[in-house]
Protein backbone atom coordinates (compact mmCIF):
# COMPACT_ATOMS: atom_id res chain seq x y z
CA UNK A 1 0.00 0.00 0.00
CA UNK A 2 2.90 2.33 0.74
CA UNK A 3 4.23 1.76 -2.78
CA UNK A 4 0.84 2.66 -4.25
CA UNK A 5 0.70 5.84 -2.18
CA UNK A 6 4.18 6.84 -3.36
CA UNK A 7 3.21 6.23 -7.00
CA UNK A 8 0.09 8.36 -6.56
CA UNK A 9 2.08 11.14 -4.92
CA UNK A 10 4.61 11.15 -7.78
CA UNK A 11 1.82 11.16 -10.36
CA UNK A 12 0.12 14.08 -8.64
CA UNK A 13 3.41 15.99 -8.37
CA UNK A 14 4.13 15.48 -12.05
CA UNK A 15 0.50 16.18 -13.00
CA UNK A 16 1.03 13.83 -15.93
CA UNK A 17 -2.04 11.84 -16.90
CA UNK A 18 -0.08 9.54 -19.21
CA UNK A 19 1.65 7.73 -16.32
CA UNK A 20 0.73 4.06 -16.25
CA UNK A 21 1.05 2.39 -12.87
CA UNK A 22 1.90 -1.29 -12.68
CA UNK A 23 1.93 -2.82 -9.23
CA UNK A 24 2.41 -6.43 -8.29
CA UNK A 25 -0.46 -6.90 -5.85
CA UNK A 26 0.18 -10.61 -5.49
CA UNK A 27 3.56 -9.93 -3.97
CA UNK A 28 2.33 -7.18 -1.65
CA UNK A 29 -0.87 -8.84 -0.40
CA UNK A 30 -0.75 -10.40 3.04
CA UNK A 31 -1.87 -13.97 3.45
CA UNK A 32 -4.90 -14.46 5.70
CA UNK A 33 -4.33 -16.36 8.93
CA UNK A 34 -4.86 -20.09 8.83
CA UNK A 35 -8.09 -21.49 10.23
CA UNK A 36 -7.45 -23.28 13.50
CA UNK A 37 -10.76 -25.10 13.79
CA UNK A 38 -12.54 -22.64 16.07
CA UNK A 39 -16.27 -23.22 16.43
CA UNK A 40 -17.04 -19.57 17.12
CA UNK A 41 -19.26 -17.95 14.50
CA UNK A 42 -17.29 -14.70 14.83
CA UNK A 43 -13.95 -16.45 14.19
CA UNK A 44 -15.35 -18.29 11.17
CA UNK A 45 -16.82 -15.07 9.79
CA UNK A 46 -13.52 -13.24 10.31
CA UNK A 47 -11.64 -16.05 8.58
CA UNK A 48 -13.97 -16.01 5.57
CA UNK A 49 -13.82 -12.21 5.37
CA UNK A 50 -10.02 -12.39 5.43
CA UNK A 51 -10.02 -14.91 2.59
CA UNK A 52 -12.40 -12.81 0.51
CA UNK A 53 -10.29 -9.71 1.09
CA UNK A 54 -7.15 -11.60 0.13
CA UNK A 55 -8.72 -12.93 -3.07
CA UNK A 56 -9.87 -9.45 -4.02
CA UNK A 57 -6.38 -8.05 -3.38
CA UNK A 58 -4.65 -10.57 -5.62
CA UNK A 59 -7.34 -10.51 -8.31
CA UNK A 60 -8.95 -13.93 -7.97
CA UNK A 61 -12.56 -13.73 -9.10
CA UNK A 62 -13.54 -17.27 -10.13
CA UNK A 63 -15.12 -19.43 -7.44
CA UNK A 64 -13.16 -22.51 -8.53
CA UNK A 65 -9.87 -20.66 -8.04
CA UNK A 66 -11.04 -19.32 -4.67
CA UNK A 67 -11.94 -22.83 -3.49
CA UNK A 68 -8.62 -24.33 -4.54
CA UNK A 69 -6.65 -21.48 -2.92
CA UNK A 70 -8.72 -21.52 0.27
CA UNK A 71 -7.55 -25.05 1.04
CA UNK A 72 -4.05 -23.70 1.74
CA UNK A 73 -5.41 -21.74 4.70
CA UNK A 74 -7.27 -24.65 6.27
FENHU-V523176 format. One record per backbone hydrogen bond with DSSP energy under -1.0 kcal/mol. CO is the residue of the C=O (numbers start at 0). NH is the residue of the N-H. Records with the same first field share a line. If there is no record, write none. Layout:
CO->NH + NH
This chain:
0->4
1->5
2->6
3->7
4->8
5->9
6->10
7->11
8->12
9->13
10->14
22->24
23->27
24->28
39->43
40->44
41->45
42->46
43->47
44->48
45->49
46->50
47->51
48->52
49->53
50->54
51->55
52->56
53->57
54->59
61->65
62->66
63->67
64->68
65->69
66->70
68->71
69->72
72->34
